[in-house]
Amino acid sequence: MKKFLIGAALAALAAGTATAEEVKLQLKWVTQSQFAGYYVAKEKGFYDEEGLDVMIMPGGPDISPTQVMAGGGADVTVDWMPSALAAREKGLPLVNIAQPFKSSGMMLTCLKETGITGPEDFKGKTLGVWFGGNEYPFLSWMATLGIPTDGSEGGVTVLKQGFNVDPLLQKQAACISTMTYNEYWQVIDAGLAPEDLVTFKYEDEGVATLEDGLYVLESNLADPAFKEKMVKFVRASMKGWKYAEENPDEAAGIVLDNDESGAQTEAHQKRMMGEIAKLTAGSNGALDPADYERTVKILLGGGSDPVISAAPTGAYTLDITDEALK
């Protein structure tokens, strides 16, 4: 009888695994605490509880989430809204189905010795900017300030910044793009003190746009089975995010366990998770339409060269989170 029960249990487990629905998640960047909620949801069995088999695919400097989605390589991706809306206007119909991040972590970090004390001092300076879709918030901010980005008189020279802080350390740029949870601390770890720096948070400057939302292709939402799968995915993912917020050190440890590159350190990931928790706090996963409208307004405010030329329609849905959060 005992052998029979064990055999039955194993058979049931095998059957459950066989019927699990597959979900491919494309991250915006490499394995790090920025994506802790998804790794926690997988490690803690929250996806299993929903009958999902989730494959988490890290990003990197040579991986574009929008291109992966366009090629059908993922079911859902993590991306910033400026990038997603720009892609939508260019013909890739991405739709935001959830917004785990409430606040923006984007900053410009400047050397105090350059004399920069306010945005008006950017003129005539070289500024490091990420591209690959990450440039849109910066370009919108400069347009709002009326500062050209073509290196002309009264404007700024844009340095295409790699995903490191070298341009600031080597004084190739007066300011560089940083995130509150990552590159800023790389600058500090490199030997500069906070008093050596001047930082401008996009949130404080009134030009913050939404980051790290979950996006799918609009055509897939026409399939009720896909929508139901996304409901399960979002429900489990938000459970993972809230667990990560409440248990940041454990969450950072789970991220490290999943980092096949071995490039991350425990101290950095714990610090990152602490900062990430500040950005996800206040979100239950549902997109706040007011935050969406603010982002669209900023992206439209680009003068003669806005990030998007018209307010999009159908760029987000609340259907998934309405069901997932019941």
C-alpha positions in Angstrom: 0.0 0.0 0.0 2.8 2.4 0.9 4.6 1.7 -2.4 1.3 2.3 -4.2 0.8 5.7 -2.5 4.3 6.8 -3.3 3.9 5.7 -6.9 0.6 7.5 -7.2 2.1 10.7 -5.7 4.9 10.5 -8.2 2.6 9.9 -11.0 0.4 12.9 -10.0 3.5 15.1 -9.7 4.7 14.0 -13.2 1.2 14.7 -14.6 1.2 18.1 -13.0 4.5 18.9 -14.5 3.4 17.7 -17.9 0.3 19.9 -17.9 2.0 23.0 -16.5 1.6 26.0 -18.9 4.9 27.4 -20.2 5.6 31.1 -19.9 8.8 32.7 -21.3 9.7 35.9 -19.5 12.3 38.2 -21.1 14.1 40.5 -18.6 15.4 43.9 -19.6 18.8 43.3 -18.2 21.1 40.7 -16.6 20.1 38.6 -13.5 20.1 41.0 -10.6 17.8 42.2 -7.8 16.0 44.5 -10.2 14.1 41.4 -11.1 14.0 39.7 -7.7 10.2 39.3 -7.7 10.2 36.9 -10.6 13.1 34.8 -9.2 11.4 34.7 -5.8 8.1 33.6 -7.4 9.9 30.8 -9.1 12.0 29.7 -6.1 9.1 29.9 -3.6 6.8 27.9 -5.8 4.3 30.7 -6.5 4.4 29.9 -10.2 4.0 26.2 -9.5 0.9 27.0 -7.4 -0.7 28.6 -10.5 0.3 25.6 -12.7 2.9 27.6 -14.6 6.4 26.6 -15.8 8.1 30.0 -16.1 11.4 30.3 -18.0 13.2 33.5 -16.9 15.5 34.7 -19.7 18.1 37.3 -18.6 18.8 40.3 -20.9 22.1 42.0 -21.6 23.8 44.6 -23.7 23.2 42.7 -26.9 19.6 41.7 -26.1 16.7 44.0 -27.0 13.4 43.0 -25.2 11.3 44.5 -28.0 13.2 42.6 -30.7 12.8 39.4 -28.7 9.1 40.0 -28.5 8.9 40.9 -32.2 10.5 37.6 -33.1 8.1 35.6 -30.9 10.9 34.6 -28.5 9.0 35.5 -25.3 5.4 35.6 -24.0 6.0 38.6 -21.8 8.8 41.1 -21.2 10.0 43.6 -18.7 10.5 47.0 -20.3 10.4 50.7 -19.6 7.2 52.4 -20.9 9.1 55.0 -23.0 10.7 52.2 -24.9 7.5 50.2 -25.2 5.5 53.2 -26.4 8.1 54.1 -28.9 8.1 50.6 -30.2 4.3 50.6 -30.4 4.3 53.7 -32.5 6.9 52.1 -34.9 4.6 49.1 -35.4 5.3 46.6 -32.6 2.0 46.6 -30.6 3.1 46.1 -27.1 0.6 46.4 -24.3 1.3 47.0 -20.6 -0.6 44.3 -18.5 0.9 45.1 -15.1 3.2 47.7 -13.4 5.2 46.3 -10.5 7.4 49.4 -10.3 5.6 52.5 -8.9 8.6 54.9 -9.0 11.5 55.7 -11.2 15.1 55.0 -10.2 16.7 56.9 -13.0 19.2 59.7 -12.3 22.0 61.8 -13.8 25.0 61.7 -11.6 27.5 64.6 -12.1 30.9 65.5 -10.8 30.6 68.5 -8.5 34.0 69.8 -9.8 32.4 70.5 -13.1 30.4 73.3 -11.5 27.0 71.8 -12.2 24.5 72.8 -9.5 21.3 72.7 -11.5 19.9 71.6 -14.9 20.6 75.0 -16.4 24.3 74.2 -16.0 24.1 71.2 -18.4 24.6 73.5 -21.3 28.0 73.1 -23.0 28.6 69.8 -21.1 29.0 66.3 -22.2 26.4 63.9 -20.7 26.5 60.1 -20.8 23.3 58.6 -22.0 22.2 55.0 -22.4 20.7 54.0 -25.7 18.8 50.9 -26.8 15.5 52.4 -25.7 16.8 53.9 -22.5 17.6 57.3 -24.0 13.9 58.4 -24.3 13.4 59.7 -20.8 16.6 61.8 -21.1 15.7 63.2 -24.5 12.3 64.2 -23.2 13.8 65.9 -20.2 16.2 67.9 -22.3 13.3 68.8 -24.7 11.4 70.0 -21.7 14.3 72.2 -20.6 14.7 73.5 -24.2 18.3 72.2 -24.3 19.4 70.8 -27.7 21.2 67.4 -27.6 23.1 67.8 -30.9 26.2 69.4 -29.4 25.3 72.8 -30.8 25.9 76.1 -28.9 23.7 76.2 -25.8 23.1 72.5 -26.0 24.7 69.4 -24.6 27.0 66.8 -26.2 25.6 63.3 -25.8 28.1 60.5 -25.1 26.6 57.1 -25.9 27.3 55.5 -22.6 28.0 51.8 -22.1 26.5 50.0 -19.2 29.2 51.1 -16.9 30.4 54.3 -15.1 33.8 54.7 -16.8 32.9 58.0 -18.5 32.5 59.7 -15.2 35.5 58.1 -13.5 37.7 59.0 -16.5 36.1 62.4 -16.7 35.0 61.9 -20.3 31.6 63.2 -19.3 30.4 65.7 -16.7 27.4 63.6 -15.9 26.3 60.0 -16.6 23.1 58.1 -16.4 22.7 56.0 -13.3 20.1 54.1 -11.4 19.5 54.6 -7.7 19.9 50.9 -7.2 22.9 50.2 -9.3 25.3 52.5 -11.2 25.3 55.2 -8.5 26.7 52.7 -6.0 29.3 51.6 -8.6 30.5 55.2 -8.6 30.7 55.2 -4.8 32.4 51.8 -4.8 35.0 53.2 -7.3 36.2 55.6 -4.6 34.1 58.8 -5.1 32.3 60.1 -2.1 28.7 61.4 -2.1 29.9 64.9 -1.5 32.0 64.7 -4.7 28.8 64.3 -6.7 25.6 66.1 -7.6 22.6 63.9 -8.5 19.4 64.7 -10.4 16.6 62.2 -9.9 14.1 62.2 -12.7 11.3 61.9 -10.0 12.5 65.1 -8.4 12.7 66.9 -11.7 9.1 66.0 -12.6 10.2 64.0 -15.7 10.0 60.5 -14.3 8.5 57.9 -16.6 7.3 54.4 -15.8 10.0 51.7 -15.6 9.9 47.9 -15.4 6.4 47.1 -16.5 5.2 43.8 -18.0 4.4 43.9 -21.7 2.8 41.4 -24.1 1.8 41.6 -27.8 -1.6 42.9 -28.4 -2.6 40.1 -30.7 -2.0 37.5 -28.0 -4.6 39.2 -25.7 -7.3 38.2 -28.2 -6.7 34.6 -27.0 -8.7 33.9 -23.8 -6.3 31.1 -22.8 -3.4 33.4 -23.1 -5.1 36.1 -21.0 -5.9 33.6 -18.3 -2.2 32.4 -18.3 -1.1 36.1 -17.8 -3.6 36.5 -15.0 -1.9 33.6 -13.2 1.6 34.9 -14.1 0.9 38.4 -12.8 -0.8 37.1 -9.6 2.2 34.9 -8.8 4.8 37.5 -9.8 3.2 40.1 -7.5 3.2 37.6 -4.7 6.9 37.2 -5.4 7.5 41.0 -5.4 5.7 41.6 -2.1 7.7 38.7 -0.6 10.9 40.3 -1.9 10.0 43.6 -0.4 9.4 42.1 3.0 12.4 39.8 2.9 15.1 41.7 0.9 18.1 39.8 2.1 16.5 36.5 1.3 15.4 37.8 -2.1 18.9 39.0 -2.9 20.2 35.5 -2.0 17.7 33.9 -4.4 18.9 36.2 -7.2 22.5 35.3 -6.5 21.6 31.6 -6.7 20.2 32.2 -10.1 23.1 34.2 -11.4 24.9 31.8 -13.7 27.5 34.5 -14.6 28.8 34.7 -11.0 29.5 38.4 -11.6 27.3 39.7 -8.8 28.3 40.1 -5.2 26.2 39.5 -2.2 26.8 43.0 -0.8 25.8 44.7 -4.0 22.7 42.6 -4.5 21.5 43.2 -1.0 22.0 46.9 -1.3 20.2 46.8 -4.7 17.3 44.9 -3.3 16.9 47.5 -0.6 16.7 50.3 -3.2 14.4 48.3 -5.5 12.0 47.8 -2.6 11.5 51.6 -2.5 10.5 51.6 -6.2 8.0 48.7 -6.0 6.5 49.9 -2.7 3.0 51.3 -3.3 2.2 49.1 -6.3 0.0 46.1 -6.1 0.8 45.4 -9.8 -2.0 47.4 -11.4 -1.0 50.3 -13.6 -2.2 53.7 -12.3 -3.8 55.4 -15.3 -2.6 58.8 -13.9 1.0 57.5 -14.0 0.4 56.4 -17.5 -0.9 59.7 -18.6 2.0 61.5 -17.0 4.4 59.3 -18.9 2.7 59.9 -22.2 2.6 63.7 -21.6 6.4 63.7 -20.9 7.1 61.7 -24.0 4.9 64.0 -26.1 6.6 67.1 -24.8 9.6 66.8 -27.0 9.2 70.0 -29.0 10.0 69.3 -32.7 11.3 65.8 -32.0 9.1 64.1 -29.4 9.6 60.4 -28.4 6.1 59.7 -29.6 4.1 61.9 -32.0 0.6 61.1 -30.7 -1.0 59.8 -27.6 -1.3 56.0 -28.1 -4.5 54.1 -27.9 -4.7 50.5 -26.5 -1.3 50.7 -25.0 -2.3 49.2 -21.7 -5.1 47.0 -20.2 -6.3 46.6 -16.7 -8.1 43.4 -17.5 -5.3 41.2 -16.3 -4.6 42.9 -13.0 -8.4 43.3 -12.3 -8.7 39.5 -12.4 -5.4 38.7 -10.8 -5.9 40.9 -7.8 -9.4 39.7 -6.9 
